[in-house]
Amino acid sequence: MILGWNKDLIKQADRHRGSTPLHVAASWGHHDVISLLLDADPSAAYQPDHDGAFPIHVAAYDGQVRAVSILLGLDNHRKCAGLCSGERRRRDLRGCAELRDGRGRSFLHVAVEEQRQSVVAYACKLGNLSPAVMNMQDDDGNTALHLAVKAGNMWIFNPLMERRQVELNLTNNKGETPLDISWIEKPVGVYFGLNQRVKIYKLLKDANAKQGNHRWDLFLKKHNKKVDEEVEGKKLTESTQTIGVGSVLIATVAFAAAFAPPGDYGDDGAPRLADRYAFDVFIIANTLAFICAGLSVISLTYAGVAAVDMRTRMISFVFSASFMACSARSLGVAFAFGMYVVLAPVARTTAIAACVITGLALADVAWFIFVVAAGEVMLLKRLGIARAWWRLPFAIMATLLMQFWPYIVIVVVVLYSKIRGVH
């Protein structure tokens, strides 16, 4: 009704920010309003605010995927026969993807910088989004890939890397390629194994990304990557307290379980369930849990002492964290099989259910595999099956081996003891 009274209101902007009704509708994601305004005047999509931002930039900033789709003229939800207004709008809005804001950014730059994963994923799936848009450089010379690497978000980085049209070696105004930025942002010292910035750096290297044309010695001097011993020392001191508590608790529980095994004892003082496979698994798993927890505590001793050199402290901390994780996994197996060996004779279904529920403690391994597989699938799409077919199964097998080696040890020891017992 308002548009029928005065259609010129579409282009009226407020005095404070220069926002038009289309800017506001794009910000809130009001799809019907956006379509109504564009049907009345498609040129409203090309009117910037005082900061140079167009409605498509506003929609990308707020993560409004459907609004971005409409502003790109790609929304297929409004159908009509013949040359309808929707078809004319799709034709008129073809250039919205190439619009730049006051800082020279496209809507893709904005989505990446604000880490709007849904918008980035949508844009990367569009087959008709030209390489010029995917590789557009802002006023600082950064492409969307540069900004994704700087943000250190793998879930924004991966969709961009999957597009083979995305150039890996473009340099910004500082002469930095995405690989250079990744190296600058990569942490030093002690860090989590699945640190996203480290993963991004390795994926860029595996995708054959290149460094910029600069002297490496000067680049090193400019971006000092030496370990700050004071910062790392504080980090290790705080972290050893947390891991120390966990390791000591596991060692205490495993020690107590060793002298109170499941089931009762016979007249000779031996456990009655000692001839069962489940009982043997319980004993070996509990022993391994105690040993790994003890090794974790010993490693923490070196990691937490300031008199030890920093490199040794960092290596000891990594070993300690790894041993603690292994001890926790072994203790989980001991708990599950201890429950099974006691309950199986009287309630086998309950015993199996208890083992299955205990297996939910391995959910973190599923997350590790998912993160590793996501990066490898991206490389598979970018490099092609011929060059990268082996990477995905190898990465998954390596991850499983690293996480589940205690289980392999338990199975091997139990089988070996049974075979020796038979002979």
JOZIJO-V492912 format. One record per residue. PHI is phi in degrees with one decimal (NA if undefined). OMEGA is omega in whole degrees, 0 to 359 (999 if undefined). Layout:
# JOZIJO-V492912
phi={PHI PHI}
omega={OMEGA OMEGA}
This chain:
# JOZIJO-V492912
phi={NA -67.0 -64.5 -66.6 -79.4 -154.5 -70.2 -66.9 -64.4 -59.4 -98.1 -75.8 -110.7 -74.3 -79.1 -76.1 -118.2 77.5 -80.6 -91.5 -55.4 -70.0 -58.9 -65.7 -63.8 -66.6 -63.3 -88.4 74.3 -78.0 -64.6 -64.0 -67.0 -60.0 -62.9 -62.3 -67.1 -71.5 -63.3 -76.3 -156.7 -61.0 -68.1 -63.6 -68.4 -106.0 -103.1 -85.2 -89.8 -66.7 -92.1 82.8 -86.2 -91.4 -53.7 -68.3 -67.4 -64.6 -63.2 -66.2 -60.3 -94.4 71.0 -90.4 -64.1 -63.5 -64.1 -61.8 -60.4 -66.0 -69.3 -82.8 73.5 -111.9 -75.7 -106.4 -84.4 -104.5 -110.8 -154.9 -83.5 72.4 -83.6 -84.8 -61.8 -61.3 -68.2 -63.3 -65.2 -61.7 -70.8 -71.8 -94.1 -59.9 -92.7 -62.4 -64.5 -96.4 -68.7 -113.9 -88.0 -64.5 -106.2 76.7 -93.6 -84.7 -62.3 -69.8 -56.4 -62.7 -62.3 -69.0 -64.3 -90.4 56.3 -90.2 -60.0 -64.4 -68.8 -62.8 -61.5 -64.1 -63.7 -72.9 -84.8 -73.3 -69.8 -96.6 -80.9 -69.1 -57.4 -61.8 -73.5 -63.3 -108.8 -62.4 -108.7 -82.8 -64.2 -92.5 83.3 -85.5 -87.2 -61.0 -67.1 -55.2 -68.6 -65.1 -65.8 -64.9 -71.0 69.5 -112.4 -63.6 -77.0 -99.2 -66.4 -60.6 -60.0 -67.9 -68.4 -65.0 -76.3 -66.9 -73.2 -74.1 -77.0 -91.6 -119.3 -70.0 -106.0 -86.8 -66.5 -90.9 79.0 -100.9 -87.1 -55.0 -66.3 -61.7 -63.9 -62.5 -65.4 -63.8 -81.5 -64.9 -71.6 -114.8 84.9 -88.1 -149.1 -68.1 -59.6 -101.1 -54.6 -66.1 -68.1 -68.3 -61.7 -62.6 -60.9 -66.3 -66.7 -64.1 -63.0 -68.0 -86.8 67.4 -69.3 -112.9 -88.7 -72.4 -85.0 -141.2 -70.9 -66.9 -66.1 -69.4 -64.1 -66.0 -65.9 -70.9 -114.2 -64.1 -112.3 -75.8 -73.0 -81.6 -64.0 -67.6 -66.1 -64.8 -62.4 -65.8 -63.1 -67.1 -61.3 -70.0 -73.7 -64.0 -63.8 -66.1 -67.2 -61.4 -61.9 -63.0 -65.4 -65.5 -62.6 -64.4 -62.3 -64.5 -63.9 -65.1 -64.1 -65.9 -67.1 -65.4 -102.2 -138.7 -67.0 -65.2 86.6 -99.8 -114.3 -84.3 -66.0 -84.9 85.6 -93.0 -61.0 -68.8 -92.6 -67.1 -93.0 -103.8 -61.1 -60.0 -68.0 -63.1 -62.6 -58.5 -64.2 -66.7 -65.1 -65.7 -63.4 -64.3 -62.5 -66.3 -64.4 -64.8 -65.1 -63.8 -63.7 -63.3 -64.8 -62.9 -62.9 -63.7 -59.6 -72.1 -68.5 -95.2 -92.7 -68.2 -71.7 -78.9 -63.9 -61.5 -63.0 -64.3 -62.8 -67.0 -63.8 -63.2 -65.6 -61.9 -61.4 -62.4 -63.7 -65.9 -65.5 -65.3 -61.5 -65.8 -65.0 -65.5 -66.5 -66.2 -65.0 -62.3 -64.9 -60.8 -63.3 -62.5 -76.8 -65.4 -64.0 -66.5 -66.8 -82.7 -87.5 -56.0 -64.1 -114.1 -149.9 -63.7 -62.3 -64.1 -64.2 -65.3 -61.7 -63.1 -66.1 -65.3 -64.3 -62.3 -63.9 -65.5 -66.2 -92.2 -61.0 -65.0 -66.3 -60.7 -67.3 -58.1 -64.4 -63.3 -64.9 -64.3 -65.8 -60.6 -67.0 -70.4 -64.3 -60.0 -64.6 -62.4 -71.1 -80.5 -88.0 95.2 -63.3 -61.8 -97.1 -133.1 -64.2 -83.1 -67.7 -63.9 -62.7 -64.8 -64.8 -65.7 -64.4 -64.5 -65.3 -62.5 -64.7 -65.0 -84.4 -112.4 -59.9 -59.9 -68.0 -65.0 -61.2 -61.6 -62.5 -63.1 -65.5 -64.0 -63.8 -63.5 -65.3 -68.9 -65.3 -64.5 -67.3 -67.1 -82.1}
omega={180 179 177 179 182 181 180 179 181 185 177 181 177 186 187 185 182 182 174 174 180 174 182 180 178 180 182 180 179 190 182 179 179 180 180 180 181 176 181 182 181 182 178 179 183 180 182 173 184 178 180 181 177 179 180 175 179 180 179 180 183 176 182 186 181 177 177 180 180 182 174 181 184 181 184 184 179 184 174 184 175 180 183 182 180 179 177 180 178 178 183 186 185 184 182 182 184 180 179 177 184 178 178 183 170 178 179 174 183 181 180 183 179 178 175 187 183 180 180 180 179 182 182 178 181 181 183 175 192 175 179 178 181 183 181 181 180 183 177 180 182 170 176 179 175 183 178 178 180 179 179 181 182 185 170 180 185 179 178 181 180 179 182 178 180 181 182 192 174 181 175 183 177 181 184 172 174 179 177 180 179 178 179 184 182 183 174 181 182 178 180 184 180 177 188 180 177 178 180 179 181 180 177 178 180 178 177 174 184 174 181 181 179 176 186 181 178 178 178 179 181 182 183 183 180 181 174 187 180 179 181 179 178 179 180 181 180 184 181 179 181 182 179 179 180 181 181 178 180 179 179 180 181 179 180 181 181 182 174 183 180 180 180 184 176 181 179 179 180 177 182 184 188 183 183 179 182 179 178 178 179 183 182 180 179 178 180 178 180 181 181 177 177 177 177 179 179 178 179 179 178 183 185 182 183 182 179 181 189 182 178 179 181 179 179 179 179 177 181 179 180 180 180 178 180 179 178 179 179 179 176 177 179 179 183 183 174 176 184 185 179 187 187 181 185 182 185 181 178 180 179 179 179 178 180 180 177 178 178 178 180 181 180 178 177 178 177 182 180 180 180 182 180 178 181 176 177 179 178 179 183 185 181 183 184 184 188 184 186 189 185 179 179 181 180 180 179 179 179 180 180 184 189 181 176 180 177 178 181 181 182 182 181 180 180 180 179 179 177 179 180 183 999}
